Every structure is written in C-alpha cells, then in structure tokens.
Amino acid sequence: MSTLPARIVSLSFELSYDELEALLSIERAASPVQITLVGLAEALHEKLSALEGRSSRVRYLLSGLNALAFNLMEWGYWADAELVLSELVRLSVAADQVFFLYDARLRQAACLKFLGRTSEFESVKRQIPAGTRFWMKNRFWYVESL
C-alpha cells in the first residue's frame, strides 16, 4: 500500500480529481494547521524520475504537475504547492513548453507570498507578464494584485 503523499501524486496524474480532493479534504480535517504533507517531496521526486526524459510524456507530466499544484493550493498546502510549481516551471522551461509557464510562475509567486518568502516572491513576480491571472478559491488572482 502506498503512502498518502504517493497516492496524492498518483491521483493527480491519473486525473482522479474527485478522489484527490477527498483525500486532501480528509487530511486537512485531520490536521487543520499542518502546512505541508510529510513525504510529498519524495513522492514527487519518484514520479518525476519515472517520467522525466521521456519526450512523449512531457505534456502529461506538466499537466499532472499543474493539477497537483492547483489542488494543493486549494487546500492551503502552500509549501508543497510551491515545490510542485517550481518543478513545473523548471520542466516547462527545459522542454520549451510555455502553456503552463506564466500561470505556474504566478501561482508560485502567490505561494511564496503566503509563505512570507518576500525576496523570492519579488524575484518570481518580475518574470510574469502583466495581465497574467489564475483561478483559486472561486476567483481570479492577477499578477498586479499580488
């Protein structure tokens, strides 16, 4: 049986969003002040190792990371979401895939701001074009309003 973080990562890549949301909801209810999912970094690294370097899987990999980050942000796991978004940005740049890039940078900046990491926030924010936005908590968030 896999660990909770491994299951969360796996569900993101399986596009099983209802089950993913249910798991995150249960975990959040059990630990309302917990800021990170212990073991998520290792589970993410394992998944990336299995998929990275397979050019036919690049968009699948980026899409899975995007879904994982979105759900982690929705449930307030800012540090974990920032880690995932950092990987999403890195892989997007490496593969010359811009589809998720600016959205990922903006969401990464939001996570850094929520975490109080001001200098990193400012650095990432400078890389985001004006007008970039993302959806979270039932509203759009714009780069200009962060």
Residue, then its C-alpha position, 0 to 999 in steps of 0.5 A: m500500500s502506498t503512502l498518502p503523499a504517493r497516492i496524492v501524486s498518483l491521483s493527480f496524474e491519473l486525473s482522479y480529481d474527485e478522489l484527490e480532493a477527498l483525500l486532501s479534504i480528509e487530511r486537512a480535517a485531520s490536521p487543520v494547521q499542518i502546512t505541508l504533507v510529510g513525504l510529498a517531496e519524495a513522492l514527487h521526486e519518484k514520479l518525476s524520475a519515472l517520467e522525466g526524459r521521456s519526450s512523449r510524456v512531457r505534456y502529461l507530466l506538466s499537466g499532472l504537475n499543474a493539477l497537483a499544484f492547483n489542488l494543493m493550493e486549494w487546500g492551503y498546502w502552500a509549501d508543497a504547492e510551491l515545490v510542485l510549481s517550481e518543478l513545473v516551471r523548471l520542466s516547462v522551461a527545459a522542454d520549451q513548453v510555455f502553456f503552463l509557464y506564466d500561470a505556474r510562475l504566478r501561482q508560485a509567486a502567490c505561494l511564496k507570498f503566503l509563505g512570507r518568502t518576500s525576496e523570492f516572491e519579488s524575484v518570481k513576480r518580475q518574470i510574469p507578464a502583466g495581465t497574467r491571472f489564475w483561478m483559486k478559491n472561486r476567483f481570479w488572482y492577477v499578477e498586479s494584485l499580488 
